[in-house]
Each structure stands twice: as structure tokens, then as C-alpha cells.
Amino acid sequence: MKEFILKRERIFHFLSLAIIALSLFLKVPEQKLGTLITGILCLLILSFFKNQKYLIWVYAILIVAAGVFYYVMTTGKLNSL
């Protein structure tokens, strides 16, 4: 599985970025969070397979930030977006 993903790394990278871009156009917060986390997790897995330690930390922080942003959006403090 690892070899398959690394062989087609550019395709998976592009699809991950497309999923992240798709999350920008969704209105429902649950769908937005789900697609955003899916895209970031795909990038995290690619970084893990390529042994890129710094990017693993960056993507992990982005996942936490997405969760915090979702919490702020759903509690009503940032509903104007």
C-alpha cells in the first residue's frame, strides 16, 4: 500500500488539495469540517510515508486548528461566515 501511494504521490497530493478546496464552498459546518479533515489527513499520510517530520507536525496542528474553528463556528461566536 505504501509503495502504491508513493508511486502516485502527485495524484494523491492533488486530490487532497482538491478536497481541502472543496471544503471552502460548503455551508454546513459538519460537512466543512469533515472534508477539511479528510484532505488534511491525506496530506498527513503522504508526509508520514515520505518521513517528513516537520510537515507531520504542521498537518497535526492544522487538524487541531480545524477542530477549534469548528467549535467556534457552532457555538455561535462566528456565525456570520
C-alpha positions as CSV (number, residue, x, y, z in Angstrom):
1,M,0.0,0.0,0.0
2,K,2.8,2.4,0.9
3,E,4.6,1.8,-2.4
4,F,1.3,2.3,-4.3
5,I,0.7,5.7,-2.6
6,L,4.3,6.8,-3.1
7,K,4.3,5.8,-6.7
8,R,1.2,8.0,-7.3
9,E,2.1,10.7,-4.8
10,R,1.3,13.6,-7.1
11,I,-2.2,12.3,-7.8
12,F,-2.9,11.9,-4.1
13,H,-1.5,15.3,-3.3
14,F,-3.6,16.9,-5.9
15,L,-6.8,15.1,-4.8
16,S,-6.0,16.1,-1.2
17,L,-5.7,19.7,-2.1
18,A,-8.9,19.5,-4.2
19,I,-10.8,18.1,-1.1
20,I,-9.5,21.0,1.0
21,A,-10.6,23.5,-1.6
22,L,-14.0,21.8,-1.8
23,S,-14.5,22.5,1.9
24,L,-14.3,26.2,1.3
25,F,-17.6,26.1,-0.7
26,L,-19.6,24.0,1.7
27,K,-22.1,25.8,4.0
28,V,-22.9,23.1,6.6
29,P,-20.2,23.2,9.3
30,E,-20.2,19.4,9.8
31,Q,-19.6,18.8,6.1
32,K,-17.0,21.6,6.0
33,L,-15.1,20.0,8.9
34,G,-15.4,16.5,7.6
35,T,-14.0,17.4,4.1
36,L,-11.3,19.6,5.5
37,I,-10.0,17.0,8.0
38,T,-10.2,14.3,5.2
39,G,-7.9,16.5,3.0
40,I,-5.5,17.3,5.8
41,L,-5.4,13.6,6.8
42,C,-4.5,12.6,3.3
43,L,-1.6,15.1,3.3
44,L,-0.6,13.9,6.7
45,I,-0.5,10.3,5.5
46,L,1.6,11.3,2.5
47,S,4.0,13.1,4.7
48,F,4.2,10.1,7.1
49,F,5.1,7.8,4.2
50,K,7.8,10.2,3.0
51,N,9.2,10.7,6.5
52,Q,8.7,14.5,6.5
53,K,8.7,15.1,10.3
54,Y,8.0,18.8,10.2
55,L,5.1,18.5,7.8
56,I,3.6,15.9,10.0
57,W,3.6,18.4,12.9
58,V,2.2,21.1,10.7
59,Y,-0.7,19.0,9.5
60,A,-1.4,17.8,13.0
61,I,-1.6,21.4,14.2
62,L,-3.9,22.2,11.2
63,I,-6.3,19.4,12.3
64,V,-6.4,20.8,15.8
65,A,-7.0,24.3,14.4
66,A,-9.8,23.0,12.2
67,G,-11.5,21.5,15.3
68,V,-11.2,24.7,17.2
69,F,-12.6,26.7,14.3
70,Y,-15.5,24.2,14.1
71,Y,-16.2,24.7,17.8
72,V,-16.2,28.5,17.4
73,M,-18.5,28.3,14.4
74,T,-21.0,26.0,16.0
75,T,-21.2,27.8,19.3
76,G,-22.4,31.0,17.6
77,K,-19.5,33.2,18.0
78,L,-18.6,33.2,14.4
79,N,-21.9,32.5,12.6
80,S,-21.5,35.5,10.2
81,L,-19.3,33.4,7.9
